[in-house]
Amino acid sequence: MASSVGDDINRATKLYHTTLNQLILHFLPFALPPNTSSYHLYALGVSHFHPIYAAFETSFRTQLRSAALSPHLAEILHGLHLPDLERAKALQDDINFLLPPSPRAPIPNKVPRLEVFQRHIQVSLARKPHLVVAYTWIFYMALFSGGRYIRSKLRAGLSQSISSASSTEQNKVTGLAFWEFPGERDGEDLKLEYKRRVAALSIQLTDKERVDIVEEGIYIMVSLTGLVREVAEVVPNRAMALALGATAYHIKPDFQGPIARIRPPWLLLVRNLFPFGVMEILSNALGFIASSVPRQDMVNPLPVQLRAE
């Protein structure tokens, strides 16, 4: 019996996940009290990820309504869709709450990686609708693993100001809607149902479609790693900027493979110019060269994993 394509994505992106995990967990504290006086920096940072959720969720809904969709793809996409997992609106609600119109800090707009990523999502999902499997797997499943850890950090501070509100009101008004799910099981039932559906549709996928989905998963992780760094560069916080300078392009992982190194920006272009295999050969070769240079500014690996379960 064929393995779930979700498991294939996890295996193919494991090393990228480790690097991304460490980046997020390294920068997150600098955007939260007591390192800053409010949650505006967190909201400012997470606001850059709203366009990503909006892009693939909008494309997903568009494909579901498309009369041009083949019966094969229509069955796969309709079987995958779980409206309660959609996060774009919830994330926008959080941003609106944490960054009220007055005073509202200006949101940086110089994030070229984000713009490239958005265009890629729109074009790729229009051409290959089955790639939405990679987006939903990575962006939804991460909310149930490392996302729970991030939520606990946010909840600890945000809930203090509304301790008298009901749990439903609390989730709505404290900027945690993105991390919360409907129902008594807090989304665990949604997670299990989604994973079941992915396993079921994996049998229906052609070999080429499976390869496409896994390759897209790798592209997503490379793009997210660059985007996290880019967001850290544009969010105005001296402590975060100092941390960014200290980490540079080298973050020590819990393994020693050169692929763990954070990729420079040109890899986003390479991914679209060369076949997948060529891209990996080039990136690993350059990573090996980089790994031979001694560095003292390494960040210790962190235990929490922000990867899809």
N, C-alpha and C positions, 0 to 999 in steps of 0.2 A: 504494500500500500504506500502511495506517495506521501512524503512528509508535507506538513503544512508549509505553504509559501512564506508564512510569517516566521517560522523557524528558520527557513532558508535566509531570510533577511537578517535575522539575529546573528546567524553564524557569519554571514558575509560582512556585517558591519560591526562586529564585536570590538575590533581595535579602534575604530573611529568613535564608537560609543565611549570607550575608556577616556580618550582625549577630551571629548565633549563634556563628559561627566565632570572631569577635573576643572575644566574652564568654568562651567556654571557654578560649581560649588566653591570655587576660588573667588569669583567675583560677586556672588550673591550677598555675602555679608556686608560688602561695602555699600550696597543699595538699601540696607535696612537699618533701623535704629538698633543699637545706640551709635552706630558709625555715621548716621545722618539723622537730622532732626525730624524727618517725616518719611512717608512711603512714596513720595513723589518720584524719587529716583527709580524705585522699583517699577512704578507705573510707567515712567518714561522709557525704561528699558523694555518692558514687556509690550509696550505699544508698538514696537517694531515687529513683533511677531503676529499681531492681528492681521496684517495684510496677507500673510502666508495662509492662515486658517481660512480667511475670507476667500482667497483665490482658489484653493482646492475644493472647498465646500461649495462654492458657487459653481465651479466647473462640474462638480459631481451632480448637483441638482439639474444643471443644464443638460447633461448627458442623459439623465433619467427621463427627461421629457422629450428627448430627441427621437423623431420618427426615423432618422437615418441609422440608428443604432441596430446592429445585426442582432438576430434572436439570441445568438451565443453570448454576446456581450451584454445584452439586455438582461438575460437571466443572471449573469454574474453580478452586475451592478445592482440590480434590484434585490438580489439576495444578500448583498453586503450592507445595504443602506439601513442605518439605525439613527433616526432623527434625534433621539435623546443624547447621542454622542456629540452632536455638532457643538462647536465651542466658540465660533466667531462672535455671535451676539453676546454671549456671556462675558467674553473677554472685553468687548467694547463697553459693556455696562460697568465692568470693573474700572476700566480706564476713565470713563466719565465720572465715576465716583471719586477716584483717587486723584484725578487731575481736573477739578471743577473749573468751569469757565473763568472764574475770577477768585484768586489769581491762578492762572494756568501758565506753567513754564513752557516756553516754546519747544516743540518737538523737533529735534534735528532732522533735516531732510537730506543730508548728504550721506546716504547709505547705499552706495552703488551695488554692493553685493545683494542687498534686499531687492533692488530694482531688477537686477539680473535674474534673481530667483523667482520673482513674481512673473516676469515675462516667460521664463522657462516653464513654470507650472501651467500657465494659460495655454501656451503653444503645445506642450507635450501632452496634456490631458485631452486637448482637442484632437490630436493626431492618434493618440493611443489611450483610449478611455480606461483600459485595464490598469494603467499605472496608478490610478487612484487607490488601488490596494496598498501600494507602498506608502502613500501619504497617510491614509487612515491608520495603518498599522503603526507607523513610527510616531505620529503626532497624537494619537489617542491612547495607545497603550502606555506611553511614557507617563501619562497623567496618573496611572495606577501604581507606579513603582516609585521612582524618584519624586514624582509630583506630590505624593503624599508627604514626603519629607519637607519639601518646599512649603506646602500648605501648612504644616505644623509650625514652621517658623513664622509665617505670615499671621496665622491665627493667634499666636501667642500675644502679639502686640495689637493687632487690629480689633480683636474681640473685646478688649478691655473697655473701650469707650461705649459699647452698646450691650453690656452684660445683662441688662434688664430686658432686652428684646427676646422674642421667641426665636427658636432655632431657624425657622423659615425666614423671618425678617432679618435675622443675623446674617445668613448667607447672602441675602439680597443686598444689604446696605454696607457691608464691610469690605467690599472689593475682593471677595473670595468666590464669586459665582463661577469663574473659569475653572476652579479646582473642585467644585461641588457637582454632584449628580443627583437627579431626582430619585425618590424611593427610599425605603427604610435601609436598604443595603448600601447606600452611598455609591452606587454605580458598579458594585462588584458583580451584580447580576448582568449588567450591560457588558462588562468585560468578558465574562464567560460566554455570553451569547455571541458576542462579536468574534471571539476566538473560535467558537464552534462554526460560525459561518465561514470564516476564512479557511478553516480546515476542510469544510465541505466544498467550497468553490475551487480549492486547490486541485481537486480531482478533475475539474472541468477545464482547467487551463491547458493550453498547448505548451509544448516545451519552449517555444519561442516567447510566449507570453510570460512564462515563469522567469526566464532569463531577463526579459525586459524589466520586470517588477523588481528583481533583486538588484540589477544594475541601477535602477532609479533609486532604490533604497540607499545605495552607496553614494550616489550623487547628492541625495538629500543630506546625509550625514556630513559630507565634505562641505556642502553649502552652509549648513548650520554652524559648523565649527568656525568658518570664516565670518559668518554673520554675528556670532556671539562676540568675537574679538572686535568687530566693527562697531557694534553697539557700545561696547565698553570704551571705545575710543571717542565716541561722540557724546556720551552721557557726561555732563559736567560735574565731575567729582574728583577732587584732588587725590584723595586716598585711592580711588579706583585707578586713576591715571598712574599713580606711583606703582601700584600692583601690576598694571599692564606693562610698564616699562621693565619691571623686574622679571616677568615671565618671558618676555620677548616671544620668540617662536619655539621655545623649548619648555615643555612641561613634562616632568619626569613621570612616566606611567608606572603601573605595577607589573610591567613586563619590559623587555629590552629591545623589542623589534623596532626597526627604523620607521615602519609605517605608523607608529604611534606619534611621531612628530606632527606638530600642527602644520598644515599645509599653507604655503604662501598663496596670495590672491590669484596668481596666474593659473592655478590648477582648475579654477572654475571655467577658464577658457579652454584649457587642455581637454577637459572632460567632454566638451562639445565639438572639439576639432579632431580628436583622435578616437579610434575604437577603444573600448574599455580595457582590453588587455594591454595595449600600448601605453595608456595612461598609467596603469599600475606599475609597469616596468620602469617608466620614466620617474614616477614619484618615489618608488622604492630605491632606485639608484641614487637619486639626489638625497633622499632621506639617509641613506647609508653614509654618504659623504658628510652630511651635516652631523651625523651621530659620532663621527670620528673626531670632531672638534671638542675639546674639553670645555665644559661650562660649569660655573659655580652657582648660577642663579636658578637652581631647580626648585620646583615646588613639590613637596611631599605628596604622594598619592593619598586620596581621600577615600574612605570606606564606602560611602553611600553611592549606589549605582542609579543613574537616571536613565535607564534603558528600558525598552519595551520588555514586558514579561514574556 
